[in-house]
Amino acid sequence: MGNDAVRADAMLSSGDGEVIAMSSETREISPDDVCVLIPTLDEAATIGNVIDGFHEQGYTNVLVADGGSNDDTREIARDRGAHVFVQSGDGKGQAVREAIEYVNVPYVVMLDGDGTYDPADVDTMIEPLSRGYEHVVGNRFANMDDDAMKTLNGFGNQMINRSFSVIHGADYEDILSGYRAFTVDSFDRLSIDSDGFTLETELAVECVKHGIDTTVVPISYRARPDESETNLHPVKDGGTIILALYSLAKTNNPLFYFGSFGVGGILFGGAIASYVLWEWVQYQVGHEIMALVSAAAILLGVQLLIFGVLSDMLLSLHREQRRRLEQITRKSRERDDNGR
């Protein structure tokens, strides 16, 4: 699988491994064309400063998607000039999906309201969109305060990023970053089902899966203020994210998903077969039932490997057809524009 991650000044992948040059032409993006989306839950200690920071940068279209805060988050956000709504469900993912329905501009900048992200980085996030990229990930590790992330969280983030790179074949450097910029059109093409903290993980996987032109830019990451409490549970949510990475490989990298089960079955069956053979050679003791289990495990493993290979071939054909359809659509739009 091709590497879809790109730098802001580099090349891009079309999503199927073909590398093409990003256009040097840019289009101006006005702050009025951008909605700053902030999902919140009990962020009264920080939300005011976050909104003020974006206003200072000229971005006044701020939308707060509140998850039912028990403090003054909503009141403070409204006082600072933000549009506020209370999500109908639970979880960050559900909040973002619902919030997109309220967005009437072509671009969105999304970040957490806990004060860890710097509004001054907004232009850095937006700039790649002006050059044709559709999704931008802010890399927290590029400029992170020493006390911004606990050792356990940092280790977990690195493990998750490496796992994503291996499983999904792209390197986005910081897939759990909550600072994102994207076009509304590209978001509508994604199939986002996550409700909780796996939102960022699913966004990264879906960008690879659908060939969304994605780049990574450096941002600042600050320590959470003492008066602000995190809603993240490192061990529990970290395990959920790892499981999400693996389960999402079913449709994005079926060879890895089914192949890993297949290899596991073959190794399991092979281990039992080795024991049965050892017992027979050394002691002339037969284990018919165990031999049958071994044969069944090996056969199942081989079938899963074959299924993974076939699924991967079908997925490659699907991506090739999608790429051709996108080329036809793009050329058709260009002809229509030139004919006007």
C-alpha positions as CSV (number, residue, x, y, z in Angstrom):
1,M,0.0,0.0,0.0
2,G,1.3,3.4,-0.9
3,N,2.3,6.0,1.6
4,D,-0.3,8.7,1.5
5,A,1.3,11.1,4.1
6,V,3.0,14.1,2.7
7,R,4.7,17.2,3.8
8,A,3.2,20.6,3.0
9,D,6.0,21.3,0.5
10,A,6.4,17.8,-0.9
11,M,4.5,15.5,-3.2
12,L,1.2,13.8,-2.6
13,S,-0.2,10.4,-3.2
14,S,-3.5,9.9,-5.1
15,G,-4.5,7.3,-2.6
16,D,-3.5,4.2,-4.6
17,G,0.2,4.6,-4.4
18,E,0.6,6.8,-7.5
19,V,2.5,9.9,-6.6
20,I,1.7,13.1,-8.4
21,A,2.9,16.6,-8.0
22,M,0.8,19.0,-5.9
23,S,-0.2,22.1,-7.9
24,S,1.9,25.2,-7.2
25,E,-1.2,27.3,-7.7
26,T,-2.9,28.6,-4.6
27,R,-6.3,30.0,-3.9
28,E,-6.9,32.6,-1.2
29,I,-8.8,31.4,1.8
30,S,-10.5,34.2,3.8
31,P,-11.2,33.7,7.5
32,D,-14.8,34.1,6.6
33,D,-14.6,30.9,4.6
34,V,-13.4,29.0,7.7
35,C,-15.5,27.6,10.6
36,V,-13.5,27.0,13.8
37,L,-15.2,23.9,15.3
38,I,-14.5,23.2,19.0
39,P,-16.1,20.1,20.7
40,T,-16.3,20.7,24.4
41,L,-17.2,19.0,27.7
42,D,-16.7,20.9,30.9
43,E,-14.0,23.3,29.5
44,A,-15.1,26.5,31.3
45,A,-11.6,27.1,32.5
46,T,-10.1,27.4,29.0
47,I,-12.8,27.9,26.3
48,G,-12.9,31.7,26.7
49,N,-9.2,32.1,26.0
50,V,-9.4,29.7,23.1
51,I,-12.2,31.6,21.4
52,D,-10.5,34.9,22.1
53,G,-7.3,33.6,20.5
54,F,-9.1,32.8,17.2
55,H,-10.8,36.2,17.3
56,E,-7.3,37.8,17.6
57,Q,-6.2,35.9,14.5
58,G,-9.3,37.2,12.6
59,Y,-11.3,34.0,12.7
60,T,-14.7,35.0,14.2
61,N,-16.8,32.1,12.9
62,V,-16.5,29.8,15.9
63,L,-18.9,26.9,16.5
64,V,-18.9,25.1,19.9
65,A,-20.4,21.6,20.0
66,D,-21.0,21.0,23.6
67,G,-21.4,17.5,25.0
68,G,-23.7,18.5,27.9
69,S,-21.2,20.4,30.1
70,N,-22.1,20.7,33.8
71,D,-20.1,23.9,34.2
72,D,-20.3,27.3,32.5
73,T,-18.7,26.3,29.2
74,R,-21.7,27.2,27.0
75,E,-22.4,30.5,28.7
76,I,-18.8,31.6,28.4
77,A,-18.6,30.5,24.8
78,R,-21.7,32.5,24.0
79,D,-20.4,35.6,25.8
80,R,-17.3,35.4,23.7
81,G,-19.3,35.5,20.5
82,A,-19.3,31.8,19.5
83,H,-22.2,29.9,18.1
84,V,-23.1,27.1,20.6
85,F,-25.3,24.0,20.3
86,V,-25.7,21.0,22.6
87,Q,-25.1,17.7,20.8
88,S,-28.0,15.2,20.7
89,G,-25.8,12.2,21.5
90,D,-22.6,11.4,23.4
91,G,-18.9,11.5,22.5
92,K,-16.6,13.7,20.4
93,G,-17.2,11.8,17.2
94,Q,-20.9,12.2,17.3
95,A,-20.5,15.9,18.2
96,V,-18.3,16.5,15.1
97,R,-20.7,14.6,12.7
98,E,-23.6,16.7,14.0
99,A,-21.7,19.9,14.0
100,I,-20.8,19.6,10.3
101,E,-24.5,20.0,9.5
102,Y,-24.3,23.5,11.0
103,V,-21.3,24.5,8.9
104,N,-22.1,26.7,5.8
105,V,-18.6,27.5,4.7
106,P,-16.2,25.3,2.7
107,Y,-13.4,24.9,5.3
108,V,-13.2,23.7,8.9
109,V,-10.5,24.0,11.6
110,M,-11.2,21.6,14.4
111,L,-9.5,21.5,17.8
112,D,-10.1,20.7,21.5
113,G,-11.2,23.5,23.8
114,D,-8.8,22.6,26.6
115,G,-6.2,25.3,25.8
116,T,-3.4,22.8,24.8
117,Y,-3.5,24.0,21.1
118,D,-2.4,27.4,20.0
119,P,-4.9,29.5,17.9
120,A,-1.9,31.3,16.5
121,D,-1.2,28.1,14.5
122,V,-4.4,28.5,12.5
123,D,-2.8,30.0,9.4
124,T,-0.3,27.2,9.4
125,M,-3.1,24.7,9.4
126,I,-5.1,26.5,6.7
127,E,-2.2,27.2,4.3
128,P,-2.0,23.7,2.8
129,L,-5.7,23.8,2.0
130,S,-5.1,26.9,-0.2
131,R,-2.7,24.7,-2.3
132,G,-5.2,21.9,-2.9
133,Y,-4.8,19.6,0.1
134,E,-8.1,18.4,1.6
135,H,-7.0,17.4,5.1
136,V,-4.3,18.7,7.4
137,V,-3.0,17.1,10.6
138,G,-1.2,19.2,13.2
139,N,1.9,17.5,14.5
140,R,2.1,18.1,18.3
141,F,5.6,16.5,18.6
142,A,7.1,19.2,16.4
143,N,6.9,21.8,19.2
144,M,5.7,20.3,22.4
145,D,6.2,21.7,25.9
146,D,8.2,19.4,28.2
147,D,5.3,18.9,30.6
148,A,2.6,18.8,27.9
149,M,2.3,15.0,27.8
150,K,3.0,12.4,30.4
151,T,5.6,9.8,29.7
152,L,2.9,7.0,29.5
153,N,0.8,9.1,27.1
154,G,3.9,9.9,24.9
155,F,4.9,6.2,24.7
156,G,1.3,5.2,23.9
157,N,1.1,7.9,21.2
158,Q,4.3,6.7,19.5
159,M,3.2,3.1,19.6
160,I,-0.1,4.0,18.1
161,N,1.5,6.0,15.3
162,R,3.9,3.2,14.5
163,S,1.0,0.7,14.5
164,F,-0.9,3.0,12.1
165,S,2.0,3.2,9.8
166,V,2.5,-0.6,9.7
167,I,-1.2,-1.5,9.5
168,H,-2.5,1.2,7.1
169,G,0.7,2.0,5.2
170,A,0.9,5.8,5.8
171,D,2.9,8.0,8.2
172,Y,0.8,10.9,9.5
173,E,3.3,11.4,12.4
174,D,0.6,12.2,15.0
175,I,-2.7,10.6,14.1
176,L,-4.2,11.4,17.6
177,S,-3.7,15.1,17.1
178,G,-6.9,17.0,17.8
179,Y,-5.9,20.0,15.7
180,R,-7.2,19.4,12.2
181,A,-8.1,21.4,9.1
182,F,-10.2,20.0,6.3
183,T,-12.6,20.8,3.5
184,V,-16.3,20.0,4.2
185,D,-16.4,18.2,0.9
186,S,-13.7,15.8,1.9
187,F,-15.3,15.2,5.3
188,D,-18.6,14.3,3.6
189,R,-16.7,11.6,1.6
190,L,-15.6,9.8,4.8
191,S,-17.5,7.2,6.7
192,I,-17.1,8.3,10.3
193,D,-18.9,6.1,12.8
194,S,-16.8,6.7,15.9
195,D,-18.5,8.4,18.9
196,G,-15.6,8.7,21.3
197,F,-11.9,9.3,21.4
198,T,-11.3,7.1,18.4
199,L,-12.5,9.9,16.1
200,E,-9.0,11.1,15.2
201,T,-7.9,7.5,14.5
202,E,-10.9,6.9,12.2
203,L,-10.3,10.2,10.4
204,A,-6.7,9.1,9.7
205,V,-7.7,5.7,8.4
206,E,-10.5,7.1,6.3
207,C,-8.2,9.6,4.7
208,V,-5.9,6.7,3.6
209,K,-8.9,4.6,2.6
210,H,-10.5,7.2,0.4
211,G,-7.4,8.8,-1.0
212,I,-7.9,12.2,0.7
213,D,-5.0,14.4,-0.1
214,T,-3.5,14.8,3.4
215,T,-0.5,16.6,4.8
216,V,1.2,17.2,8.2
217,V,2.3,20.5,9.5
218,P,4.2,21.4,12.7
219,I,2.2,23.0,15.6
220,S,2.7,24.0,19.2
221,Y,1.3,21.8,22.0
222,R,1.0,23.2,25.5
223,A,0.4,21.6,28.9
224,R,-3.2,21.5,30.0
225,P,-3.9,24.2,32.6
226,D,-4.1,23.0,36.2
227,E,-7.7,24.0,36.5
228,S,-8.7,22.0,33.5
229,E,-9.3,18.2,33.9
230,T,-8.8,15.7,31.1
231,N,-11.6,13.4,29.9
232,L,-9.0,10.9,28.5
233,H,-8.2,7.6,30.3
234,P,-4.8,6.6,28.9
235,V,-4.9,2.8,29.4
236,K,-8.6,2.3,28.6
237,D,-8.9,4.7,25.7
238,G,-5.4,3.7,24.4
239,G,-6.6,0.1,24.2
240,T,-9.8,1.2,22.5
241,I,-7.7,3.1,19.9
242,I,-5.4,0.1,19.2
243,L,-8.4,-2.1,18.7
244,A,-10.0,0.5,16.4
245,L,-6.8,0.6,14.3
246,Y,-6.9,-3.2,13.9
247,S,-10.6,-3.5,13.2
248,L,-10.5,-0.7,10.6
249,A,-7.9,-2.6,8.7
250,K,-10.7,-5.0,7.7
251,T,-11.8,-2.6,4.9
252,N,-8.6,-0.6,4.4
253,N,-5.9,-3.4,4.5
254,P,-7.7,-6.7,4.4
255,L,-4.4,-8.6,3.6
256,F,-3.0,-7.5,7.0
257,Y,-6.3,-8.1,8.8
258,F,-7.1,-11.5,7.5
259,G,-3.5,-12.4,7.0
260,S,-2.7,-11.9,10.7
261,F,-5.5,-14.3,11.7
262,G,-4.3,-16.7,9.0
263,V,-0.7,-16.7,10.2
264,G,-1.9,-17.0,13.8
265,G,-3.9,-20.1,12.8
266,I,-1.1,-21.7,10.9
267,L,1.4,-21.1,13.8
268,F,-1.1,-22.4,16.3
269,G,-1.8,-25.5,14.3
270,G,1.9,-26.0,13.6
271,A,2.7,-25.9,17.3
272,I,0.1,-28.5,18.1
273,A,1.3,-30.6,15.1
274,S,4.9,-30.4,16.4
275,Y,3.8,-31.6,19.8
276,V,1.8,-34.5,18.3
277,L,4.8,-35.5,16.1
278,W,7.2,-35.3,19.0
279,E,5.0,-37.5,21.2
280,W,4.7,-40.1,18.4
281,V,8.4,-40.2,17.6
282,Q,9.6,-40.3,21.2
283,Y,6.9,-42.4,23.0
284,Q,4.8,-43.8,20.2
285,V,1.8,-42.1,21.7
286,G,-0.9,-40.9,19.4
287,H,-3.1,-37.8,19.9
288,E,-5.8,-38.2,17.2
289,I,-8.0,-35.4,18.5
290,M,-5.1,-32.9,18.8
291,A,-4.0,-33.9,15.3
292,L,-7.4,-33.1,13.9
293,V,-7.4,-29.7,15.7
294,S,-4.0,-29.0,14.3
295,A,-5.0,-29.8,10.8
296,A,-8.2,-27.7,11.1
297,A,-6.2,-24.7,12.4
298,I,-3.7,-24.9,9.6
299,L,-6.4,-25.3,7.0
300,L,-8.4,-22.3,8.4
301,G,-5.2,-20.2,8.5
302,V,-4.4,-21.0,4.8
303,Q,-8.0,-20.1,3.8
304,L,-7.8,-16.8,5.7
305,L,-4.5,-16.0,4.0
306,I,-6.1,-16.7,0.6
307,F,-9.1,-14.7,1.5
308,G,-6.9,-11.8,2.5
309,V,-5.0,-11.9,-0.8
310,L,-8.2,-11.9,-2.8
311,S,-9.8,-9.1,-0.7
312,D,-6.6,-7.0,-1.2
313,M,-6.8,-7.6,-5.0
314,L,-10.5,-6.5,-5.1
315,L,-9.7,-3.4,-3.0
316,S,-6.8,-2.4,-5.4
317,L,-9.2,-2.8,-8.3
318,H,-11.8,-0.7,-6.5
319,R,-9.3,2.1,-5.8
320,E,-8.1,2.0,-9.4
321,Q,-11.7,2.4,-10.7
322,R,-12.3,5.2,-8.2
323,R,-9.2,7.0,-9.3
324,R,-10.2,6.8,-12.9
325,L,-13.7,8.1,-12.1
326,E,-12.2,11.0,-10.2
327,Q,-10.0,11.8,-13.1
328,I,-13.0,11.8,-15.5
329,T,-15.0,14.0,-13.1
330,R,-12.1,16.4,-12.7
331,K,-11.6,16.7,-16.5
332,S,-15.3,17.2,-17.0
333,R,-15.4,20.0,-14.5
334,E,-12.4,21.6,-16.2
335,R,-14.1,21.5,-19.5
336,D,-17.2,23.0,-18.0
337,D,-15.2,25.8,-16.4
338,N,-13.3,26.6,-19.6
339,G,-16.6,26.6,-21.6
340,R,-18.1,29.4,-19.4
